[in-house]
Amino acid sequence: MRDGKVQKDPETGYPVKDAEFHKVTVFNGMGLPLRQHKAKGDQLAVTGRIHYSRWQDAEGNERYGCEIIAENVEFL
């Protein structure tokens, strides 16, 4: 969906799903199995909390970030 409009594949006419990638931080030993068995783009079910951060970069610009702090991750 772009600008509130559903995009359609020009060849098939079916709606196209856009991929969304999110930064997910895991603790307590969850990182190793994820690294061994999953790759970028694989689907996961993640529950946790959203963490927002703010900082200044080297040029003095204010920057913002958002990540998910995972409490549970399931392979799909």
Long-range contacts (C-beta under 8 A, 24 or more apart in sequence): 22-66, 22-67, 22-68, 23-65, 23-66, 23-67, 23-68, 24-48, 24-67, 24-68, 24-70, 24-73, 25-51, 25-67, 25-68, 25-69, 25-70, 26-70, 26-73, 27-69, 27-70, 30-70, 30-73, 34-73, 37-75, 38-75, 42-75, 42-76, 43-76, 44-73, 44-74, 44-75, 44-76, 45-73, 45-74, 45-76, 46-70, 46-72, 46-73, 46-74, 47-71, 47-72, 48-72
